[in-house]
């Protein structure tokens, strides 16, 4: 299938997956009990936690982008990077790929980066996030208090090994013959040429980002009276994050909730877990949508400037 049919399928399939996942959950969970579990006490814990996470995560995002984009002759600035990132939040809520594309566009237009350079920075940050999710999951596996974990450990190890092999492939000085054309693509320039000391700093920044998300998820569970051991929390949140990031549902809605209920099923009833996750998800969406609306003019600034220039030229001509 090509053309309009394929484009329609790409838009409709995530919606169908999200609806199907929620239908699956609500067919097995009492929705009245879910709503009943959301009370003022939970909100009093969850709202401050989400606000702190929002501020910390945006700051870490801005520092990460500024750190990779900076050169001897160019510095975007953390405030600019924070505005650029915040402006892409609504797109990221719809689809991770849309968010990455929006960030690439704004880095090119507002930061003066080449398209390949901007895309390389976005991809490098995403790879670090994925790798750290897998690493933290591997560490959490060693602390798990329940369930056999041989399969989980094997999958996590394979993922970490794959990312490590990718970096070796891109950064080795050994000639790879026909594969040199792939390694030499501008898209991989950031991963290929970023100095090791910068990669270490980026790793620490992204580690703090991932840990902050694990902590806000832990706070959401605690807000509903659920206590999860640290190892299980790390494995559960990373697994849910990986599932929710798959571009098969709208902003991970539905698939993320199914994964959340499944991963933490040993510590609370499904109704409580679903209430906790839905409350956290709703607050994150509201927070990031608000940030996106606040900085949405980042997307339209070039159009406004172009319109102003055309108007000035018209006045001169008359």
C-alpha positions as a printed Julia matrix, in Angstrom:
318×3 Matrix{Float64}:
   0.0     0.0    0.0
   1.34    3.41  -0.95
   0.21    7.02  -1.13
  -2.83    8.26   0.84
  -3.73    4.75   2.02
  -0.4     4.25   3.73
  -0.48    7.73   5.3
  -3.98    7.07   6.63
  -2.84    3.74   8.05
   0.12    5.38   9.81
  -2.26    7.81  11.53
  -5.1     5.39  12.26
  -3.07    2.41  13.46
  -1.7     4.12  16.62
  -5.22    5.29  17.48
  -6.56    1.77  17.03
  -3.76    0.3   19.18
  -4.38    2.82  22.0
  -8.14    2.24  21.93
  -7.66   -1.53  21.82
  -5.23   -1.48  24.76
  -7.61    0.58  26.89
 -10.51   -1.68  25.9
  -8.44   -4.67  27.01
  -7.65   -3.06  30.37
 -11.09   -1.72  31.16
 -12.62   -5.07  30.26
 -10.72   -6.52  33.22
 -10.61   -3.59  35.63
 -13.41   -1.81  37.49
 -13.31    1.77  36.18
 -15.35    3.04  39.15
 -12.67    1.76  41.52
  -9.98    3.43  39.41
 -11.71    6.81  39.67
 -12.37    6.33  43.38
  -8.66    5.81  44.07
  -7.8     9.29  42.74
  -8.22   11.6   45.71
  -6.83   14.85  47.12
  -4.19   13.03  49.17
  -2.72   11.48  46.06
  -2.83   14.8   44.21
  -1.0    16.53  47.08
   1.97   14.22  46.52
   1.79   13.85  42.76
   1.37   17.47  41.64
   4.55   18.82  43.32
   6.48   15.75  42.14
   5.45   16.3   38.51
   6.25   20.03  38.66
   9.72   19.35  40.06
  10.28   16.66  37.44
   9.15   19.05  34.7
  11.64   21.72  35.73
  14.53   19.3   36.29
  13.95   17.31  33.11
  13.69   20.42  30.9
  16.9    21.79  32.4
  18.68   18.48  31.75
  17.37   18.42  28.18
  18.58   21.97  27.58
  22.04   21.32  29.02
  22.35   18.11  26.96
  21.47   19.85  23.69
  23.64   22.88  24.4
  26.53   20.6   25.39
  26.47   18.71  22.09
  25.73   21.68  19.82
  28.42   23.97  21.22
  31.54   24.61  19.15
  34.43   27.06  19.44
  32.49   29.58  17.34
  28.9    28.75  18.32
  26.94   28.52  21.55
  23.16   28.2   21.5
  22.68   28.86  25.19
  20.7    26.8   27.66
  17.69   29.12  27.66
  17.4    28.88  23.87
  17.75   25.1   24.02
  15.1    24.9   26.77
  12.64   26.91  24.65
  13.36   24.79  21.6
  12.84   21.55  23.5
   9.69   22.76  25.26
   8.2    23.83  21.92
   8.45   20.23  20.68
   6.71   18.64  23.67
   3.23   18.57  22.05
   4.63   16.8   18.99
   6.41   14.29  21.2
   3.15   13.59  23.01
   1.57   12.58  19.71
   4.48   10.54  18.47
   8.12   10.25  19.52
   9.29   10.51  15.9
   7.31   13.74  15.43
   8.95   15.2   18.52
  12.41   14.23  17.25
  11.61   15.73  13.86
  10.38   18.96  15.42
  13.5    19.24  17.56
  15.7    18.68  14.5
  13.79   21.38  12.6
  14.11   23.95  15.38
  17.8    23.24  15.94
  18.34   23.88  12.25
  16.19   27.01  12.04
  16.83   28.62  15.4
  20.27   27.21  16.15
  21.81   27.48  12.7
  22.83   23.81  12.6
  22.91   21.76   9.43
  20.05   19.28   9.1
  22.37   16.28   9.42
  24.12   17.8   12.44
  20.84   18.56  14.21
  19.45   15.1   13.45
  22.69   13.51  14.66
  22.45   15.32  18.0
  18.83   14.26  18.46
  19.68   10.66  17.56
  22.7    10.57  19.88
  20.63   11.76  22.85
  17.96    9.17  22.05
  20.58    6.4   21.88
  22.01    7.4   25.25
  18.51    7.39  26.77
  17.78    3.95  25.36
  21.14    2.59  26.45
  20.77    3.96  29.98
  17.26    2.56  30.27
  18.68   -0.86  29.42
  21.67   -0.47  31.75
  19.49    0.61  34.68
  17.15   -2.26  33.91
  20.14   -4.62  34.01
  21.22   -3.22  37.37
  17.69   -3.47  38.64
  17.5    -7.11  37.56
  20.3    -7.91  40.01
  18.19   -6.43  42.81
  14.85   -7.92  41.89
  12.92   -9.31  44.82
  10.46  -11.38  42.79
  10.07  -13.46  39.6
  12.57  -15.36  37.48
  14.57  -12.92  35.38
  16.68  -15.03  33.01
  14.76  -13.93  29.91
  14.67  -10.29  30.98
  18.41  -10.34  31.67
  19.11  -11.86  28.25
  17.04   -9.26  26.41
  18.6    -6.38  28.34
  22.13   -7.7   27.79
  21.49   -8.07  24.07
  20.21   -4.49  23.85
  23.19   -3.03  25.72
  25.6    -5.09  23.62
  23.93   -3.91  20.41
  24.26   -0.22  21.32
  27.89   -0.71  22.42
  28.67   -2.5   19.16
  27.11    0.37  17.24
  29.41    2.9   18.9
  32.44    0.69  18.25
  31.38    0.42  14.61
  31.08    4.2   14.26
  34.24    5.17  16.15
  36.77    2.49  15.22
  39.72    3.51  13.02
  39.75    0.13  11.3
  38.59    0.18   7.69
  35.26   -1.6    7.27
  35.25   -1.83   3.49
  31.78   -1.39   1.97
  30.39   -0.35   5.37
  32.54    2.79   5.34
  29.82    4.53   3.31
  27.32    3.93   6.11
  29.71    4.97   8.85
  30.58    8.14   6.96
  27.01    9.42   6.76
  26.57   12.92   8.2
  23.71   11.62  10.31
  26.23    9.68  12.43
  28.7    12.53  12.72
  27.81   13.41  16.31
  28.13    9.79  17.46
  31.31    9.37  15.41
  33.22   12.53  16.26
  32.02   13.8   19.64
  35.02   13.69  22.02
  34.94   10.99  24.7
  34.91   13.52  27.53
  31.77   15.1   26.06
  30.16   11.68  25.75
  30.9    11.0   29.42
  29.27   14.27  30.46
  26.3    13.54  28.19
  25.99   10.1   29.78
  25.86   11.63  33.26
  23.24   14.17  32.15
  21.04   11.51  30.55
  21.5     9.22  33.57
  20.16   12.0   35.77
  17.25   12.43  33.35
  16.32    8.73  33.41
  16.67    8.54  37.19
  14.44   11.59  37.61
  11.72    9.85  35.58
  12.05    6.67  37.65
  11.71    8.78  40.8
   8.56   10.58  39.62
   7.01    7.21  38.75
   7.95    6.0   42.23
   6.31    9.11  43.69
   3.14    8.37  41.7
   3.01    4.86  43.14
   3.67    6.14  46.67
   0.88    8.71  46.24
  -1.5     5.75  45.97
   0.05    3.83  48.85
   2.12    1.45  46.73
   5.67    0.68  47.91
   7.9    -0.97  45.31
  11.49   -2.12  46.08
  14.16   -0.06  44.24
  15.28   -2.85  41.92
  11.76   -3.73  40.88
  10.92   -0.05  40.44
  13.92    0.47  38.12
  13.12   -2.61  36.02
   9.4    -1.86  35.92
   9.72    1.8   34.92
  12.38    1.13  32.29
  10.3    -1.68  30.79
   7.2     0.52  30.7
   9.21    3.37  29.15
  10.51    1.11  26.41
   7.02   -0.16  25.62
   5.47    3.32  25.71
   8.15    4.71  23.39
   7.26    2.26  20.62
   5.58    4.26  17.8
   2.55    1.96  17.71
   0.23    3.96  19.94
  -0.66    7.62  20.43
   1.93    8.96  22.9
   2.22    5.46  24.34
  -1.34    5.67  25.65
  -2.85    2.27  26.26
   0.33    0.27  25.72
   2.05    2.1   28.57
  -0.86    1.47  30.92
  -1.01   -2.24  30.07
   2.73   -2.55  30.67
   2.52   -0.58  33.93
  -0.24   -2.75  35.38
   1.6    -5.89  34.33
   5.04   -4.9   35.65
   3.8    -3.82  39.1
   1.05   -6.4   39.53
   2.8    -7.97  42.55
   2.45   -4.87  44.74
  -1.08   -3.57  44.25
  -4.47   -4.26  42.76
  -4.87   -3.43  39.06
  -7.35   -0.64  39.83
  -4.82    1.16  42.06
  -2.01    0.73  39.55
  -4.12    2.03  36.68
  -5.3     5.01  38.75
  -1.69    5.82  39.64
  -0.5     5.62  36.05
  -3.42    7.53  34.56
  -3.02   10.32  37.12
   0.71   10.58  36.38
   0.17   10.43  32.62
  -2.54   13.1   32.71
  -0.36   15.45  34.75
   2.65   14.93  32.5
   0.53   15.61  29.41
  -0.94   18.77  30.95
   2.46   20.02  32.06
   4.18   19.39  28.72
   1.23   20.68  26.7
   1.37   23.88  28.73
   5.08   24.23  28.09
   4.52   23.58  24.41
   1.82   26.24  24.15
   4.01   28.69  26.02
   6.86   28.24  23.55
   4.83   27.37  20.43
   5.91   30.62  18.78
   9.33   28.99  18.25
   7.69   27.13  15.37
   6.09   30.23  13.83
   8.79   32.84  14.39
  10.43   32.29  11.0
   7.07   32.56   9.23
   6.31   35.81  11.06
   9.72   37.23  10.22
   9.3    36.27   6.56
   5.86   37.88   6.44
   7.27   41.04   8.02
  10.07   41.21   5.47
   7.61   40.78   2.59
   5.47   43.54   4.04
   8.47   45.89   4.33
   9.48   45.16   0.72
   5.92   45.92  -0.4
   5.98   49.26   1.4
   9.3    50.16  -0.22
   7.95   49.22  -3.64
   4.94   51.45  -3.23
